[in-house]
Amino acid sequence: MQRELLAWSEDARRDLPWRRTRDPWAVLVSELMLQQTQVTRVVPKYEAFLARFPTIASCASAPVGDVVRLWAGLGYNRRAVNLHRCAVAVVDVHDGELPRDLASLLALPGIGPYTARAVSAFAFELDVGIIDTNAARVLARLRGSSLTRADAQAQADALVPAGAGWAWNQAMLDLGATVCTSRNPRCGSCPVSERCGWHRADRPDPDPAVGSAGVSTKQSTFEGSDRQGRGRLVDALRRDGRVERAALAASAGWPDDAARAARAAESLVRDGLATWEGDALSLV
């Protein structure tokens, strides 16, 4: 299976800018941007971000607000704050160089198990398995049963061919993103379908990927949500620099709900995205 999937990947691998580098900083930026964001939206933002912040030190020395401004259009603005916090910690603790080992990566702010393993595999080419929603779907279907988090990670690690951590993980991600999709998987185009437990069983219901560890569930509706209001406030701060307290409700899109807008503003302050300057909310 390893040979078949790696051979398929040589021809099918998507050409993405972060796959042309082994720079740990560039890899980290791409991984945080890609969380819950489509690849097509990330590519131009990734390139613009690295043009402004080509090194960890350049990001760490800039105001958080500059990082948040460049994050416009990617959503989940806390990721921008986390990336800045991580850069500051790397400069303070690791002399500006991202560490190679998982324990040190996990100790950095804003880096979870997936991101730590992605940096290890894609920057340092270590033989660790990584699990995002695409890879987790592939693993569950190959096994033909739902997987716990521990089982999924153990299976991911065990499947990595020695010395091929970078290529193998890229192949797994591409297989899940382009062939073994959540809806309408293209089993006829899959290079390992004959080794897939779910396919061999004629794809019975329920799909083993549903509810399996690492496979994301449907997100809550964005329209009308608190996330939408927070996003509008951050966009207003990017544009104007500050929003007066009296204008919060209108800026959040809730002109008749000042209390809800105030709660959204306070959540931005708690998350390190904004601060109060007198009676106005300002970008950090």
JOPEDA-V909889 format. One record per residue. N is the residue number from 0. OMEGA is omega in whole degrees, 0 to 359 (999 if undefined). Layout:
n: [N N]
omega: [OMEGA OMEGA]
//
This chain:
n: [0 1 2 3 4 5 6 7 8 9 10 11 12 13 14 15 16 17 18 19 20 21 22 23 24 25 26 27 28 29 30 31 32 33 34 35 36 37 38 39 40 41 42 43 44 45 46 47 48 49 50 51 52 53 54 55 56 57 58 59 60 61 62 63 64 65 66 67 68 69 70 71 72 73 74 75 76 77 78 79 80 81 82 83 84 85 86 87 88 89 90 91 92 93 94 95 96 97 98 99 100 101 102 103 104 105 106 107 108 109 110 111 112 113 114 115 116 117 118 119 120 121 122 123 124 125 126 127 128 129 130 131 132 133 134 135 136 137 138 139 140 141 142 143 144 145 146 147 148 149 150 151 152 153 154 155 156 157 158 159 160 161 162 163 164 165 166 167 168 169 170 171 172 173 174 175 176 177 178 179 180 181 182 183 184 185 186 187 188 189 190 191 192 193 194 195 196 197 198 199 200 201 202 203 204 205 206 207 208 209 210 211 212 213 214 215 216 217 218 219 220 221 222 223 224 225 226 227 228 229 230 231 232 233 234 235 236 237 238 239 240 241 242 243 244 245 246 247 248 249 250 251 252 253 254 255 256 257 258 259 260 261 262 263 264 265 266 267 268 269 270 271 272 273 274 275 276 277 278 279 280 281 282 283]
omega: [179 180 183 182 179 178 177 184 180 180 188 186 178 179 182 188 181 175 179 183 170 177 184 180 180 178 180 179 182 183 178 178 185 180 177 180 183 182 184 177 186 189 181 179 178 182 179 181 181 174 179 182 185 182 176 182 181 177 183 183 181 173 178 182 178 179 180 179 180 180 183 179 181 182 180 188 176 179 178 177 179 179 178 179 178 180 178 180 180 177 184 189 188 177 174 180 177 179 181 189 185 183 180 177 181 179 181 179 176 181 178 184 181 184 179 180 178 177 179 183 190 176 185 177 178 183 176 177 178 184 165 185 179 180 180 177 179 183 181 181 176 179 183 179 179 184 170 178 182 180 181 181 178 179 179 180 184 184 184 178 182 178 184 183 181 185 183 181 175 179 180 180 180 180 180 184 189 184 183 186 184 176 179 177 183 184 179 179 185 182 183 184 181 177 184 182 181 180 181 179 179 172 181 170 359 174 183 179 182 181 178 183 178 179 186 175 180 181 176 181 181 183 180 183 173 178 179 179 176 180 178 178 179 177 178 178 176 185 189 181 181 176 178 182 182 182 184 185 180 181 179 182 179 187 182 183 182 181 179 178 179 178 178 179 180 179 176 178 180 183 177 180 185 178 177 173 187 181 180 175 182 173 181 999]
//
